[in-house]
Amino acid sequence: MRIEIMIDKEQKISQSTLDALESELLKNLHPQYPRMAIRIRKGSANGVELSGLRMDEDKKNVMDILQSVWEDDSWHH
């Protein structure tokens, strides 16, 4: 599985915040999806792209985890 997250560069999010987000996502997703890769980068818009998942329920599960991590700002330093 591969997850690519694009963050709008106009949001002025620091690299340390992006690194913390990646670390938290790995911590939450790796137990269920050990063969995964995450890429977080700045771009012209916000977006999430998932690839390598065959079943819709897996896609929904991953998106739910992504959302819960994003909304829980305890990882944000």
Secondary structure as a PSIPRED ss2 file (coil, helix, strand):
# PSIPRED VFORMAT (PSIPRED V4.0)

   1 M C   1.000  0.000  0.000
   2 R E   0.000  0.000  1.000
   3 I E   0.000  0.000  1.000
   4 E E   0.000  0.000  1.000
   5 I E   0.000  0.000  1.000
   6 M E   0.000  0.000  1.000
   7 I E   0.000  0.000  1.000
   8 D E   0.000  0.000  1.000
   9 K H   0.000  1.000  0.000
  10 E H   0.000  1.000  0.000
  11 Q H   0.000  1.000  0.000
  12 K C   1.000  0.000  0.000
  13 I C   1.000  0.000  0.000
  14 S C   1.000  0.000  0.000
  15 Q H   0.000  1.000  0.000
  16 S H   0.000  1.000  0.000
  17 T H   0.000  1.000  0.000
  18 L H   0.000  1.000  0.000
  19 D H   0.000  1.000  0.000
  20 A H   0.000  1.000  0.000
  21 L H   0.000  1.000  0.000
  22 E H   0.000  1.000  0.000
  23 S H   0.000  1.000  0.000
  24 E H   0.000  1.000  0.000
  25 L H   0.000  1.000  0.000
  26 L H   0.000  1.000  0.000
  27 K H   0.000  1.000  0.000
  28 N H   0.000  1.000  0.000
  29 L H   0.000  1.000  0.000
  30 H C   1.000  0.000  0.000
  31 P C   1.000  0.000  0.000
  32 Q C   1.000  0.000  0.000
  33 Y C   1.000  0.000  0.000
  34 P C   1.000  0.000  0.000
  35 R C   1.000  0.000  0.000
  36 M C   1.000  0.000  0.000
  37 A E   0.000  0.000  1.000
  38 I E   0.000  0.000  1.000
  39 R E   0.000  0.000  1.000
  40 I E   0.000  0.000  1.000
  41 R E   0.000  0.000  1.000
  42 K E   0.000  0.000  1.000
  43 G E   0.000  0.000  1.000
  44 S C   1.000  0.000  0.000
  45 A C   1.000  0.000  0.000
  46 N C   1.000  0.000  0.000
  47 G E   0.000  0.000  1.000
  48 V E   0.000  0.000  1.000
  49 E E   0.000  0.000  1.000
  50 L E   0.000  0.000  1.000
  51 S E   0.000  0.000  1.000
  52 G C   1.000  0.000  0.000
  53 L C   1.000  0.000  0.000
  54 R C   1.000  0.000  0.000
  55 M C   1.000  0.000  0.000
  56 D H   0.000  1.000  0.000
  57 E H   0.000  1.000  0.000
  58 D H   0.000  1.000  0.000
  59 K H   0.000  1.000  0.000
  60 K H   0.000  1.000  0.000
  61 N H   0.000  1.000  0.000
  62 V H   0.000  1.000  0.000
  63 M H   0.000  1.000  0.000
  64 D H   0.000  1.000  0.000
  65 I H   0.000  1.000  0.000
  66 L H   0.000  1.000  0.000
  67 Q H   0.000  1.000  0.000
  68 S H   0.000  1.000  0.000
  69 V H   0.000  1.000  0.000
  70 W H   0.000  1.000  0.000
  71 E H   0.000  1.000  0.000
  72 D C   1.000  0.000  0.000
  73 D H   0.000  1.000  0.000
  74 S H   0.000  1.000  0.000
  75 W H   0.000  1.000  0.000
  76 H C   1.000  0.000  0.000
  77 H C   1.000  0.000  0.000
